[in-house]
């Protein structure tokens, strides 16, 4: 697994956690978000995402894949985030959808401009 990576731009940018096990997809969406002015933290699975959420109170939004490897998939991750950090906005990105309560959903393969518009809308930006 690739360790979580923190690459920010400016301290006032919204902090987004991207949870995606496919490294090329994660790198690509993260790069597009950074270019749009967001600070992005990356996680390769739900366990890594939860560790980051528990130590980074500045995370405002999580974009998560639903199909994740390991003991916890994206749906279970969403349930934990809703319980522990209900103020964090959640966008589910998947080709399969989810029944979990989310602030937004977007289908794969990602249209990066649509992802950015959805995030800006959810954050009222």
LUMDRENKE-202529 format. One record per residue: x, y, z of N, C-alpha, C in turn. Coordinates in nm, 2 decimals. Each point is the difference from the previous one (the first is absolute). Example, Ala and Ser with C-alpha at 12.3 -4.5 7.8 and 13.67 -1.06 7.14 Angstrom:
BEGIN
n_east->1.32, n_north->-0.57, n_up->0.78, ca_east->-0.09, ca_north->0.12, ca_up->0.00, c_east->0.09, c_north->0.12, c_up->0.00
n_east->-0.04, n_north->0.11, n_up->-0.07, ca_east->0.09, ca_north->0.11, ca_up->0.00, c_east->-0.08, c_north->0.11, c_up->0.08
This chain:
BEGIN
n_east->0.08, n_north->-0.12, n_up->0.00, ca_east->-0.08, ca_north->0.12, ca_up->0.00, c_east->0.09, c_north->0.12, c_up->0.00
n_east->-0.05, n_north->0.10, n_up->-0.07, ca_east->0.07, ca_north->0.13, ca_up->-0.01, c_east->-0.03, c_north->0.08, c_up->0.13
n_east->0.09, n_north->0.05, n_up->0.07, ca_east->-0.03, ca_north->0.08, ca_up->0.12, c_east->-0.08, c_north->0.13, c_up->-0.03
n_east->-0.07, n_north->0.04, n_up->0.09, ca_east->-0.08, ca_north->0.13, ca_up->-0.02, c_east->0.09, c_north->0.11, c_up->-0.03
n_east->-0.04, n_north->0.08, n_up->-0.09, ca_east->0.08, ca_north->0.11, ca_up->-0.05, c_east->-0.07, c_north->0.13, c_up->0.03
n_east->0.07, n_north->0.10, n_up->0.05, ca_east->-0.05, ca_north->0.13, ca_up->0.03, c_east->0.08, c_north->0.10, c_up->-0.09
n_east->-0.08, n_north->0.05, n_up->-0.10, ca_east->0.06, ca_north->0.11, ca_up->-0.08, c_east->-0.10, c_north->0.11, c_up->-0.01
n_east->0.03, n_north->0.11, n_up->0.07, ca_east->-0.09, ca_north->0.11, ca_up->0.00, c_east->0.05, c_north->0.11, c_up->-0.09
n_east->-0.09, n_north->0.09, n_up->-0.02, ca_east->0.03, ca_north->0.12, ca_up->-0.07, c_east->0.01, c_north->0.12, c_up->0.09
n_east->-0.11, n_north->0.05, n_up->0.05, ca_east->0.00, ca_north->0.11, ca_up->0.10, c_east->-0.08, c_north->-0.05, c_up->0.12
n_east->0.03, n_north->0.05, n_up->0.12, ca_east->-0.06, ca_north->-0.04, ca_up->0.12, c_east->-0.15, c_north->0.02, c_up->0.01
n_east->-0.06, n_north->0.10, n_up->-0.08, ca_east->-0.14, ca_north->0.03, ca_up->0.01, c_east->-0.08, c_north->-0.09, c_up->-0.10
n_east->0.06, n_north->-0.08, n_up->-0.08, ca_east->-0.08, ca_north->-0.08, ca_up->-0.10, c_east->-0.08, c_north->-0.11, c_up->0.08
n_east->-0.12, n_north->-0.03, n_up->-0.05, ca_east->-0.07, ca_north->-0.11, ca_up->0.05, c_east->0.08, c_north->-0.13, c_up->0.00
n_east->0.00, n_north->-0.08, n_up->0.10, ca_east->0.08, ca_north->-0.12, ca_up->0.01, c_east->-0.09, c_north->-0.12, c_up->-0.04
n_east->0.04, n_north->-0.08, n_up->-0.10, ca_east->-0.08, ca_north->-0.11, ca_up->-0.05, c_east->0.08, c_north->-0.13, c_up->0.02
n_east->-0.07, n_north->-0.10, n_up->0.05, ca_east->0.06, ca_north->-0.13, ca_up->0.01, c_east->-0.05, c_north->-0.09, c_up->-0.12
n_east->0.09, n_north->-0.04, n_up->-0.08, ca_east->-0.03, ca_north->-0.09, ca_up->-0.11, c_east->0.03, c_north->-0.14, c_up->0.04
n_east->-0.10, n_north->-0.09, n_up->0.00, ca_east->0.02, ca_north->-0.14, ca_up->0.04, c_east->-0.02, c_north->-0.09, c_up->-0.12
n_east->0.11, n_north->-0.05, n_up->-0.06, ca_east->-0.01, ca_north->-0.08, ca_up->-0.12, c_east->0.11, c_north->-0.10, c_up->0.00
n_east->-0.03, n_north->-0.13, n_up->-0.02, ca_east->0.11, ca_north->-0.10, ca_up->0.00, c_east->0.07, c_north->-0.01, c_up->-0.13
n_east->-0.06, n_north->0.05, n_up->-0.11, ca_east->0.07, ca_north->-0.01, ca_up->-0.13, c_east->0.09, c_north->0.13, c_up->-0.01
n_east->0.13, n_north->-0.03, n_up->0.01, ca_east->0.10, ca_north->0.11, ca_up->0.02, c_east->-0.01, c_north->0.10, c_up->-0.12
n_east->-0.01, n_north->-0.04, n_up->-0.12, ca_east->0.00, ca_north->0.09, ca_up->-0.11, c_east->-0.13, c_north->0.09, c_up->0.00
n_east->-0.11, n_north->-0.06, n_up->0.04, ca_east->-0.12, ca_north->0.08, ca_up->0.01, c_east->0.02, c_north->0.10, c_up->0.11
n_east->0.05, n_north->-0.04, n_up->0.12, ca_east->0.02, ca_north->0.08, ca_up->0.11, c_east->0.09, c_north->0.12, c_up->-0.03
n_east->0.11, n_north->-0.03, n_up->-0.07, ca_east->0.10, ca_north->0.10, ca_up->-0.03, c_east->-0.06, c_north->0.10, c_up->-0.10
n_east->-0.08, n_north->-0.05, n_up->-0.10, ca_east->-0.06, ca_north->0.09, ca_up->-0.10, c_east->-0.10, c_north->0.09, c_up->0.06
n_east->-0.10, n_north->-0.05, n_up->0.08, ca_east->-0.10, ca_north->0.08, ca_up->0.06, c_east->0.06, c_north->0.10, c_up->0.10
n_east->0.10, n_north->-0.04, n_up->0.07, ca_east->0.06, ca_north->0.09, ca_up->0.10, c_east->0.07, c_north->0.11, c_up->-0.07
n_east->0.07, n_north->-0.03, n_up->-0.11, ca_east->0.07, ca_north->0.11, ca_up->-0.08, c_east->-0.10, c_north->0.10, c_up->-0.05
n_east->-0.11, n_north->-0.05, n_up->-0.06, ca_east->-0.11, ca_north->0.09, ca_up->-0.05, c_east->-0.05, c_north->0.09, c_up->0.12
n_east->-0.02, n_north->-0.06, n_up->0.11, ca_east->-0.06, ca_north->0.08, ca_up->0.12, c_east->0.10, c_north->0.10, c_up->0.04
n_east->0.13, n_north->-0.03, n_up->0.01, ca_east->0.10, ca_north->0.09, ca_up->0.04, c_east->0.01, c_north->0.12, c_up->-0.10
n_east->-0.01, n_north->-0.04, n_up->-0.13, ca_east->0.01, ca_north->0.11, ca_up->-0.10, c_east->-0.13, c_north->0.09, c_up->0.01
n_east->-0.10, n_north->-0.05, n_up->0.06, ca_east->-0.13, ca_north->0.08, ca_up->0.02, c_east->0.01, c_north->0.08, c_up->0.13
n_east->0.11, n_north->-0.01, n_up->0.08, ca_east->0.02, ca_north->0.08, ca_up->0.11, c_east->-0.04, c_north->-0.07, c_up->0.14
n_east->-0.01, n_north->-0.13, n_up->-0.01, ca_east->-0.03, ca_north->-0.07, ca_up->0.13, c_east->0.13, c_north->-0.06, c_up->0.06
n_east->0.00, n_north->-0.01, n_up->0.13, ca_east->0.11, ca_north->-0.08, ca_up->0.06, c_east->-0.05, c_north->-0.14, c_up->0.01
n_east->0.08, n_north->-0.10, n_up->-0.04, ca_east->-0.04, ca_north->-0.14, ca_up->-0.01, c_east->0.09, c_north->-0.09, c_up->0.08
n_east->-0.07, n_north->-0.08, n_up->0.07, ca_east->0.07, ca_north->-0.11, ca_up->0.08, c_east->-0.05, c_north->-0.13, c_up->-0.07
n_east->0.09, n_north->-0.10, n_up->-0.02, ca_east->-0.04, ca_north->-0.12, ca_up->-0.06, c_east->0.01, c_north->-0.12, c_up->0.09
n_east->-0.09, n_north->-0.09, n_up->-0.02, ca_east->0.00, ca_north->-0.13, ca_up->0.07, c_east->-0.04, c_north->-0.11, c_up->-0.09
n_east->0.07, n_north->-0.12, n_up->0.02, ca_east->-0.02, ca_north->-0.11, ca_up->-0.09, c_east->-0.10, c_north->-0.10, c_up->0.04
n_east->-0.05, n_north->0.01, n_up->0.13, ca_east->-0.11, ca_north->-0.08, ca_up->0.05, c_east->-0.07, c_north->0.06, c_up->0.11
n_east->-0.10, n_north->-0.06, n_up->0.05, ca_east->-0.09, ca_north->0.05, ca_up->0.11, c_east->0.08, c_north->0.02, c_up->0.13
n_east->0.08, n_north->-0.10, n_up->0.04, ca_east->0.08, ca_north->0.01, ca_up->0.12, c_east->0.09, c_north->0.13, c_up->0.00
n_east->0.07, n_north->0.02, n_up->-0.11, ca_east->0.09, ca_north->0.12, ca_up->-0.01, c_east->-0.09, c_north->0.12, c_up->0.00
n_east->-0.11, n_north->0.00, n_up->-0.06, ca_east->-0.09, ca_north->0.12, ca_up->0.00, c_east->-0.05, c_north->0.03, c_up->0.14
n_east->-0.04, n_north->-0.10, n_up->0.08, ca_east->-0.04, ca_north->0.03, ca_up->0.14, c_east->0.11, c_north->0.05, c_up->0.08
n_east->0.12, n_north->-0.05, n_up->-0.01, ca_east->0.12, ca_north->0.05, ca_up->0.07, c_east->0.02, c_north->0.15, c_up->-0.03
n_east->-0.01, n_north->0.04, n_up->-0.12, ca_east->0.01, ca_north->0.14, ca_up->-0.04, c_east->-0.11, c_north->0.09, c_up->0.05
n_east->-0.12, n_north->-0.05, n_up->-0.01, ca_east->-0.12, ca_north->0.07, ca_up->0.05, c_east->0.01, c_north->0.03, c_up->0.15
n_east->0.06, n_north->-0.10, n_up->0.07, ca_east->0.01, ca_north->0.01, ca_up->0.15, c_east->0.11, c_north->0.10, c_up->0.04
n_east->0.09, n_north->0.03, n_up->-0.08, ca_east->0.11, ca_north->0.09, ca_up->0.04, c_east->0.00, c_north->0.13, c_up->-0.08
n_east->-0.09, n_north->0.01, n_up->-0.10, ca_east->-0.01, ca_north->0.13, ca_up->-0.08, c_east->-0.14, c_north->0.06, c_up->0.01
n_east->-0.02, n_north->0.08, n_up->0.10, ca_east->-0.13, ca_north->0.06, ca_up->0.02, c_east->-0.04, c_north->0.10, c_up->-0.11
n_east->0.10, n_north->0.04, n_up->-0.09, ca_east->-0.02, ca_north->0.09, ca_up->-0.11, c_east->-0.06, c_north->-0.06, c_up->-0.12
n_east->-0.02, n_north->-0.13, n_up->-0.01, ca_east->-0.05, ca_north->-0.06, ca_up->-0.11, c_east->-0.15, c_north->0.04, c_up->-0.01
n_east->-0.04, n_north->0.06, n_up->-0.11, ca_east->-0.14, ca_north->0.05, ca_up->-0.02, c_east->-0.08, c_north->-0.10, c_up->-0.09
n_east->0.06, n_north->-0.08, n_up->-0.08, ca_east->-0.07, ca_north->-0.08, ca_up->-0.10, c_east->0.08, c_north->-0.13, c_up->-0.03
n_east->-0.07, n_north->-0.11, n_up->-0.01, ca_east->0.06, ca_north->-0.12, ca_up->-0.04, c_east->-0.06, c_north->-0.05, c_up->-0.13
n_east->0.08, n_north->-0.03, n_up->-0.10, ca_east->-0.04, ca_north->-0.06, ca_up->-0.12, c_east->0.05, c_north->-0.14, c_up->0.01
n_east->-0.09, n_north->-0.10, n_up->0.01, ca_east->0.04, ca_north->-0.14, ca_up->0.01, c_east->-0.06, c_north->-0.09, c_up->-0.10
n_east->0.08, n_north->-0.09, n_up->-0.04, ca_east->-0.04, ca_north->-0.12, ca_up->-0.08, c_east->-0.09, c_north->-0.08, c_up->0.09
n_east->-0.09, n_north->-0.08, n_up->-0.06, ca_east->-0.09, ca_north->-0.09, ca_up->0.08, c_east->0.07, c_north->-0.13, c_up->0.01
n_east->0.06, n_north->-0.05, n_up->-0.11, ca_east->0.07, ca_north->-0.13, ca_up->0.01, c_east->0.14, c_north->0.02, c_up->0.04
n_east->0.03, n_north->-0.03, n_up->0.12, ca_east->0.14, ca_north->0.02, ca_up->0.06, c_east->0.04, c_north->-0.14, c_up->0.05
n_east->0.13, n_north->-0.03, n_up->-0.01, ca_east->0.05, ca_north->-0.12, ca_up->0.06, c_east->0.01, c_north->0.00, c_up->0.15
n_east->0.01, n_north->-0.11, n_up->0.06, ca_east->0.02, ca_north->-0.01, ca_up->0.14, c_east->-0.13, c_north->-0.03, c_up->0.08
n_east->0.00, n_north->0.01, n_up->0.13, ca_east->-0.11, ca_north->-0.03, ca_up->0.08, c_east->-0.12, c_north->0.09, c_up->-0.01
n_east->0.03, n_north->0.12, n_up->-0.05, ca_east->-0.11, ca_north->0.10, ca_up->-0.01, c_east->-0.01, c_north->0.06, c_up->-0.14
n_east->-0.11, n_north->-0.01, n_up->-0.06, ca_east->-0.02, ca_north->0.06, ca_up->-0.13, c_east->-0.05, c_north->0.15, c_up->0.02
n_east->-0.02, n_north->0.06, n_up->-0.12, ca_east->-0.04, ca_north->0.14, ca_up->0.01, c_east->-0.13, c_north->0.03, c_up->0.07
n_east->-0.10, n_north->-0.09, n_up->-0.01, ca_east->-0.12, ca_north->0.02, ca_up->0.07, c_east->0.01, c_north->0.00, c_up->0.15
n_east->0.08, n_north->-0.10, n_up->0.05, ca_east->0.03, ca_north->-0.01, ca_up->0.14, c_east->0.08, c_north->0.13, c_up->0.05
n_east->0.09, n_north->0.04, n_up->-0.09, ca_east->0.08, ca_north->0.12, ca_up->0.04, c_east->-0.10, c_north->0.12, c_up->0.01
n_east->-0.09, n_north->0.02, n_up->-0.09, ca_east->-0.10, ca_north->0.11, ca_up->0.01, c_east->-0.08, c_north->-0.01, c_up->0.13
n_east->-0.04, n_north->-0.12, n_up->0.04, ca_east->-0.07, ca_north->-0.01, ca_up->0.12, c_east->0.08, c_north->0.04, c_up->0.12
n_east->0.13, n_north->-0.03, n_up->0.01, ca_east->0.09, ca_north->0.04, ca_up->0.11, c_east->0.01, c_north->0.15, c_up->0.00
n_east->0.03, n_north->0.06, n_up->-0.12, ca_east->0.02, ca_north->0.14, ca_up->-0.01, c_east->-0.13, c_north->0.07, c_up->0.04
n_east->-0.11, n_north->-0.04, n_up->-0.04, ca_east->-0.13, ca_north->0.06, ca_up->0.04, c_east->-0.02, c_north->0.00, c_up->0.15
n_east->0.05, n_north->-0.11, n_up->0.06, ca_east->-0.01, ca_north->-0.01, ca_up->0.15, c_east->0.11, c_north->0.08, c_up->0.07
n_east->0.12, n_north->0.00, n_up->-0.04, ca_east->0.11, ca_north->0.06, ca_up->0.07, c_east->0.02, c_north->0.15, c_up->-0.04
n_east->-0.02, n_north->0.03, n_up->-0.13, ca_east->0.03, ca_north->0.14, ca_up->-0.05, c_east->-0.12, c_north->0.04, c_up->-0.09
n_east->-0.12, n_north->0.02, n_up->0.06, ca_east->-0.12, ca_north->0.03, ca_up->-0.08, c_east->0.01, c_north->0.13, c_up->-0.08
n_east->0.09, n_north->0.09, n_up->0.04, ca_east->0.01, ca_north->0.12, ca_up->-0.07, c_east->0.08, c_north->-0.01, c_up->-0.13
n_east->0.07, n_north->-0.11, n_up->-0.02, ca_east->0.08, ca_north->-0.03, ca_up->-0.12, c_east->-0.10, c_north->-0.03, c_up->-0.12
n_east->0.01, n_north->0.07, n_up->-0.11, ca_east->-0.08, ca_north->-0.03, ca_up->-0.11, c_east->0.05, c_north->-0.12, c_up->-0.07
n_east->-0.09, n_north->-0.08, n_up->-0.06, ca_east->0.05, ca_north->-0.13, ca_up->-0.06, c_east->-0.06, c_north->-0.01, c_up->-0.14
n_east->0.09, n_north->-0.03, n_up->-0.10, ca_east->-0.03, ca_north->-0.02, ca_up->-0.13, c_east->0.04, c_north->-0.15, c_up->-0.03
n_east->-0.09, n_north->-0.08, n_up->-0.05, ca_east->0.03, ca_north->-0.13, ca_up->-0.04, c_east->0.03, c_north->-0.01, c_up->-0.15
n_east->0.11, n_north->-0.05, n_up->-0.04, ca_east->0.04, ca_north->-0.02, ca_up->-0.14, c_east->0.01, c_north->-0.15, c_up->-0.03
n_east->-0.09, n_north->-0.04, n_up->-0.09, ca_east->0.00, ca_north->-0.14, ca_up->-0.03, c_east->-0.08, c_north->-0.03, c_up->-0.13
n_east->0.03, n_north->-0.12, n_up->-0.05, ca_east->-0.08, ca_north->-0.05, ca_up->-0.11, c_east->-0.12, c_north->-0.08, c_up->0.04
n_east->-0.01, n_north->-0.02, n_up->0.14, ca_east->-0.10, ca_north->-0.09, ca_up->0.05, c_east->-0.11, c_north->0.07, c_up->0.08
n_east->0.04, n_north->0.12, n_up->0.05, ca_east->-0.10, ca_north->0.08, ca_up->0.09, c_east->0.01, c_north->-0.05, c_up->0.14
n_east->-0.08, n_north->0.07, n_up->0.09, ca_east->0.00, ca_north->-0.04, ca_up->0.14, c_east->-0.14, c_north->0.04, c_up->0.05
n_east->-0.04, n_north->-0.07, n_up->0.11, ca_east->-0.13, ca_north->0.03, ca_up->0.07, c_east->0.03, c_north->0.09, c_up->0.12
n_east->0.13, n_north->0.03, n_up->0.02, ca_east->0.03, ca_north->0.08, ca_up->0.12, c_east->-0.03, c_north->0.15, c_up->-0.02
n_east->-0.03, n_north->0.07, n_up->0.10, ca_east->-0.04, ca_north->0.14, ca_up->-0.01, c_east->0.13, c_north->0.08, c_up->-0.03
n_east->0.00, n_north->0.07, n_up->-0.12, ca_east->0.12, ca_north->0.07, ca_up->-0.04, c_east->-0.05, c_north->0.14, c_up->-0.05
n_east->0.09, n_north->0.09, n_up->0.00, ca_east->-0.03, ca_north->0.14, ca_up->-0.05, c_east->0.01, c_north->0.01, c_up->-0.15
n_east->0.05, n_north->-0.10, n_up->-0.06, ca_east->0.01, ca_north->0.00, ca_up->-0.15, c_east->0.06, c_north->-0.13, c_up->-0.05
n_east->-0.03, n_north->-0.03, n_up->-0.12, ca_east->0.05, ca_north->-0.13, ca_up->-0.06, c_east->0.04, c_north->0.03, c_up->-0.14
n_east->0.10, n_north->-0.07, n_up->-0.05, ca_east->0.05, ca_north->0.02, ca_up->-0.13, c_east->0.05, c_north->-0.14, c_up->-0.06
n_east->-0.04, n_north->-0.02, n_up->-0.12, ca_east->0.04, ca_north->-0.13, ca_up->-0.06, c_east->0.14, c_north->0.00, c_up->-0.06
n_east->0.05, n_north->-0.12, n_up->0.00, ca_east->0.13, ca_north->-0.02, ca_up->-0.06, c_east->-0.03, c_north->-0.06, c_up->-0.14
n_east->0.09, n_north->0.03, n_up->-0.10, ca_east->0.12, ca_north->0.08, ca_up->0.02, c_east->-0.03, c_north->0.14, c_up->0.02
n_east->0.09, n_north->0.07, n_up->0.07, ca_east->-0.02, ca_north->0.14, ca_up->0.04, c_east->0.01, c_north->0.09, c_up->-0.11
n_east->-0.09, n_north->0.10, n_up->-0.01, ca_east->0.01, ca_north->0.12, ca_up->-0.08, c_east->0.05, c_north->0.10, c_up->0.10
n_east->0.13, n_north->0.04, n_up->0.00, ca_east->0.06, ca_north->0.08, ca_up->0.10, c_east->-0.06, c_north->0.13, c_up->0.02
n_east->-0.05, n_north->0.06, n_up->-0.11, ca_east->-0.06, ca_north->0.13, ca_up->0.01, c_east->-0.13, c_north->-0.02, c_up->0.08
n_east->-0.07, n_north->-0.11, n_up->-0.03, ca_east->-0.13, ca_north->-0.02, ca_up->0.08, c_east->0.03, c_north->-0.03, c_up->0.15
n_east->0.11, n_north->-0.07, n_up->0.03, ca_east->0.04, ca_north->-0.02, ca_up->0.14, c_east->0.03, c_north->0.13, c_up->0.06
n_east->0.07, n_north->0.09, n_up->-0.06, ca_east->0.03, ca_north->0.13, ca_up->0.06, c_east->-0.13, c_north->0.08, c_up->0.02
n_east->-0.09, n_north->0.00, n_up->-0.10, ca_east->-0.13, ca_north->0.08, ca_up->0.02, c_east->-0.08, c_north->-0.06, c_up->0.11
n_east->0.00, n_north->-0.13, n_up->0.02, ca_east->-0.08, ca_north->-0.06, ca_up->0.10, c_east->0.06, c_north->0.03, c_up->0.14
n_east->0.13, n_north->0.00, n_up->0.01, ca_east->0.07, ca_north->0.03, ca_up->0.13, c_east->-0.03, c_north->0.15, c_up->0.03
n_east->0.02, n_north->0.09, n_up->-0.10, ca_east->-0.03, ca_north->0.14, ca_up->0.03, c_east->-0.15, c_north->0.02, c_up->0.04
n_east->-0.09, n_north->-0.07, n_up->-0.06, ca_east->-0.14, ca_north->0.01, ca_up->0.04, c_east->-0.02, c_north->-0.05, c_up->0.14
n_east->0.05, n_north->-0.12, n_up->0.03, ca_east->-0.01, ca_north->-0.05, ca_up->0.14, c_east->0.06, c_north->0.09, c_up->0.11
n_east->0.11, n_north->0.06, n_up->-0.04, ca_east->0.07, ca_north->0.09, ca_up->0.10, c_east->-0.06, c_north->0.14, c_up->-0.01
n_east->-0.10, n_north->0.03, n_up->-0.08, ca_east->-0.05, ca_north->0.13, ca_up->-0.02, c_east->0.10, c_north->0.10, c_up->-0.03
n_east->0.09, n_north->-0.04, n_up->-0.09, ca_east->0.11, ca_north->0.09, ca_up->-0.04, c_east->-0.02, c_north->0.07, c_up->-0.13
